[in-house]
Amino acid sequence: MIKKRNTLVGLLVILGLYSCSDDDAEYIAINKELEINVPANFPEVQYDLSANPPTEKGFELGKKLFYDGRLSSNGFISCGFCHEQRFAFTHHGHQFSHGINDLEGTRNAPAVQNMAFQKEFTWDGATSHLDLFPIIPITNEVEMGETVSNVISKLKEDTEYQQLFAEAFKDGEVNNEYFFKALSQFMVMMISSNSKYDKYVRGEEGGSFTEIEEYGYELFQQKCASCHKTDLFTDDAFRNNGLPPYPGINDIGRAEVTGSVADNYKFKVPSLRNVAITAPYMHDGRFGSLASVLNFYDNGVQDSETLDPILKQNNRLGIDLSAEEKEALIAFLNTLTDETFLNDERFAEY
């Protein structure tokens, strides 16, 4: 996600609750509600599904919007441009994401997966509601460079979208509320939960670890799980992990949102699901391999006033890792790749 330039102020999105009456029976029969199957090893859903229950038509509308370049000012940059399915919906190979007119931002695009379980979004937590999340890239001057009102105007002029909105929502109006809710319906269904690791913890077929993967898992629990916890592999916290500011870019992270110096250089702890195929790494994409990331934590952590205390233990900075331990950790991290998710046709571009 490219760095957000401006704080979202004064933008209100109506988050209406839906009710069901006898008059709704025909509508519900046409637009079937989708079931979200929460994996047995996952925490509870954070998104309020009662306010925006995913439906077949809402999902399809959200999918079309996700891959539509008209959400940008030049008509070419869609959400899917920076979030490619085969790379867990990241901008693989791009240190910084590229937006309209080949403009380059200052942050790496994070994965779009398991969004229903997250509490805050973007590297600096600029929003705590999934429905508001798309506003940030759409209005960012170097990402999509558009206004929400212009996007809605374009959609209103499209007869296909008029029909899709009418099918997806009861009153059928093409407006801000339904636009954001449709995108959320698409994103909440994007659950990655069928990696080798998942099969291992659930005792399913195909979940047997090799000796080195088992060793890596033990090491991960000892040395990494304080931040990358639960089976989402993130605690959703904002932490300073000791990365020195990138040359020429003084990205202060969470502090840009809160205005507090105590949050300087803190960024959201990313999920490690599908991490083996989401390079480059860190908020600024400075590391091209998992080996480079582990080498950084071993001997590259820089001290500062807001450095996370977890990385200042035993009279050293960072995490003490031997070459053998790094190899085992990488073996384990590879078990987090979910081929089912990466190839799920439900989420594929048309």
Secondary structure, 3 states (H helix, E strand, C coil): CCCCCCCCCCCCCCCCCCCCCHHHHHHHHHCCECCCCCCCCCCCCCCCCCCCCCEHHHHHHHHHHHCCHHHCCCCCCCHHHHCEHHHCCECCCCCCCECHHHCECCCCCCCCCCHHHCCCECCCCCECCHHHCCHHHHHCCCCCCCCHHHHHHHHHCCHHHHHHHHHHCCCCCCCHHHHHHHHHHHHHCCCCCCCHHHHHHCCCCCCCCCHHHHHHHHHHHHHCCCCCCCCCCCCCCEEECCCCCCCCCCCCECHHHHCCHHHCCEEECCCCCCHHHCCCECCCCCECCHHHHHHHHHHCCCCCCCECHHHEECCEECCCCCHHHHHHHHHHHHHHCCHHHHCCHHHCCC
